[in-house]
Amino acid sequence: MFFGFFYKKPGIKKRKSAMLTSMVGKTGRRTLALLDYMTRIFALFWRLLHLSLFRQKEGRIMVRRGIVEQVYFTAVQALPIIIPIALIVGIPTILQLAVLSGQQEAGRIAVILVVRELGPILTALVVTLRSATAVTIELGYMSVLKEIEALEMAGIDPLRLICLPRLVGITVAIVCLFVVFNLVAIAGSYVLILTFTEANISQFLISFSQAITGIDIIASFIKAFSFGIIISLVCIYRGLSCHSNFTWIAINTSKASMESFFFCLVANIFITVVFYG
């Protein structure tokens, strides 16, 4: 019995070693898959950047028309959604911070909450859920139905005709919606509070105007611009990577929405650390 106890140990060690090897293997495979995914995203971005810098004369009207349509769909038609969200966020924020208007940090807190963080993040979330997933579904159906291959066989570059307008349109739309969100959240909420309540928030607005700086504005615009590029690239890639099965459209659409928002959060942290770290 005493010796049997020692004979069982090698088997336990082998199982632990096998489990450790399996965990290391899974981690390695996931890391390689992530690196491959990021490489493909960067290659797609580099190709679209090259197409935007070295523009061809043929098809310019169609590309411009696609950009205008994407901006209209992503920005203009999203205003009935982004404006109420901005008011819902801005009204309680300003009311609560108006109580702290006697403190000098009240305006700075509003800048951090609305301009730096909530504006870009909520704008990216609305665009991801409403418009970017629609791009993934559209490109997914075009891939499954072989429309992308038909364009290539006709001598037309689908990246230039279809993907480039989506990239430019979504990025421009997010920057515009970010501006609208901040204006409505601050100015619109101020007008509504001044009209329907007796709260005195003039001191708070003075502290807010003194707290906001050029660095805050630049960092916020960089966030919005980066979010637009990230969301459009991820959704375009997931749409084009759909296989010859309609089931992949739903799977890749779900992946695109989750990955887009996750990468936007990571980019938000990185930009914040660069400017304010």
N, C-alpha and C positions, 0 to 999 in steps of 0.2 A: 504494500500500500504506500509505503514511504517512497519507494523507487518509482511507483506508477505516477506519483504526483509530479516528479521531475520529467517523466516521459511525455506528459501532456503539454508541457510548456512549449516545445518546438512547434506543435500544431497551432497553438494560440499565437505565437510569434509570426508564423506564416500567414495566418488569417489577417493579423494586424498589418503585416507588410503588404498583403494583397489589397487591403482596403486603402492604405496610404497611397499605394501605386495607382489605384483606380481614381482616387481624389486628385492626385497630381496630374494624371492623364486627362481627366475631365477639365481641370483648370487650364491645362495647356491647350487643349482643343478649343475651348471657349475663347482663350486669349488669341489664338491664331485666327479663329473665325472673326473676332472683333477687328483684328488688324486687317484682315482681308476685306471686311466690310468698309472700314474707314478708307482703305486704299482705293476701293471702287468709288466711294463717294467723292474722294479728292480727284480721281481721274475724271469723273463726270463734271465736276466743277471746273477743272482745268480745260476740258473740251468746250464747255459752254462759255467760259471766259475768252477762250481763243476765238470762238464764233462771234462774240460780241465786240471784240477789238478789231478783228479783221473781217469787216462786213462785206458781203458780196452785193453786187448791184441787183442780181436777180432775186425776186421775192421779197424785196424790202417792204412793199405795201402790205403784203400778207403778214409779215412779222410785226409791223407796227399795229396793224389791225388786231392781231392776237394780243398784243400788249395792252391796248386800250380796252379790249373786251375783258381781259383778266383783271385789270385795275377796277373796271366798273363792277364786275361780279364780286371781287374780293373786298373792295373798299366802299363803294357807293351803296351797294345793296346790303352791306353789313352795318350801315349807320343806324337803322332801327334797333339793332341789337347792342351796339357798342355805346350808344348814347344813354339808354337806361342803365346799363351796367356802370357807366362812369358816374351817373347821378347817385345810384345806390351806394357806390363806394365813397363818393365825395361828400355827400350830405352828412352821414354820421361822423366821418373823419373830421370835417371842418367844425361840426358842432362840438365834438368832444375836445378838440384842440383849442376851440374858442374859450373853453373854461380855463385853459392854461395860457391864455393870451398874455397874462401878466408876466409869464416867464419868457426869457429870451430864446429858450430851446424849442418853443412851440412851433415856430416857423420852420426850424431845421428838421424837426420830426416830420412835418408835413412834406417837406422836400424829399426826405428819405422814403417815406411811405408811398407817396403818389407819383412823383416825378421819376425817382430812381428805380423803384421796385415794382409797384403795382401797375403802373402804366405799361411798361414793356411786357411784363409777364401776362397780364390779363388780355392785352391785345394779341399776343402770340397764341394764347389759349383759344380765343374766339376764332381767329383765322384758322388755326389747326382743326378745330372741331367743325367749322362751317365750310371752309373753302378748300383747304389743302387736301382733306380726305376726298373731296369731290374730284380733285386732280388725279389722285391715285386711282380712284374708280374709273375715271375716264381713260387714262392711259392703260389701266389693266384690261379693260374691254377691247381697246385697240390692239393690245398685244395678243390677247386670246383669239380675237377674230382675224388675226393676221393683217391688220391694216398697216401696222408699222412695217412689216415686210413688203407690203404692196407699195408703200411710198419709196422704200429703198430700191425696189425693182424698177420703179419709174424714174430713178435717178435723183430723187429728192431726199435731202438729209432731214430725217425726222427730228433730230436734236435741234436743228436751226428753226424748222417750221413750227414745231409743237412745243418742245421743252424750253427753248430760250424765251419765248413770250411768257411762259408760266413763271420762270425764274425772275425775270424783270418785273412782271406784273405783281406778283405776290410780295416781292421786296418793297416796291414802291407803295403798295397798298398798306403794308404794315407800318411803314414810316408815317404815312398820312393819317392812319387810324390812331397811331400813338399821339400825334399832335392833337387830334380831335378829342381823344380821351382826356388828356391833361387839361385842355381848355374847358371842356364840359365839367370835369370833376372839380375844378377850382372856380372858374367864373360862373358856370351854370348853377353849381350848388350855392354859391354866394348869392346869386339873384333870387333863387327860390327861398333860401333861408331869410333873406332880407324882406321878401314879400310876405311870407306866411308866418313868420315868427318875429319876436321882439329881441332876438339875440343880438348883442353888439359884438361884431367880429371884425371891426375895422382895425383894431390893434393887432389882431392875428394876421390879417392880410399885410399889414406893414412889416411885421416880423418875417412873414413868408417871403416878401419881395427882397428883404435884406439878406435872407438866408441863402436864397438860390444864387448860384455862381455859374460862370461859364463852363467850368469843369462838369458840373451836374448836367447841363444841357448837352454838352459834347458826349459824355458817357452814355446818357440816355439815348441819344440818336445812334450811337454806335451799337448799343444793345438792340434797338429796333432793326437796324440794318442787318446785323448779324443773325437775328432771329429769322428775318425774311429769307436770307440765303439758306440757313439750316433747314427750315421747314420746307422750302421749295425743293431743295436737293434731295432730302429724304423721301418726300412724297413722289417725286419724279422717278427716283431709283426704284422704289417699291412698286410703282405702277408698271415700269418697263420690265421688271424682273418676274412678273406673273407668268406662270407656265401655261401650257395649253389646257387649262382646266379652270372653269369658272369659280371653283372653290378657293383657288389661290387669291382671287380678287378680295374676298372678305378677309382672308388671313393677312394679306399684305396691307390692306387698309387699316386693320387694327394695329399691326406693327408700326405702320407709318405714323399714326397719331400718337402712340405711346413714345416711340423713339424721338419724334420731333420735339415733343414737350420736354422729354428728359434731357436731350442735348441742349435745348434752350436754357434749362435750369443750370446745366453745367457751364454753358457760356456766360450766363448771368453772374455766376460766382467768380469765374475767371476775370471778367471785365471789371467787376467790383473790386477784386483784389488788386488788379493792375492800377486802377485809378485812385483807390482809397486805402490800399493796404499799407 
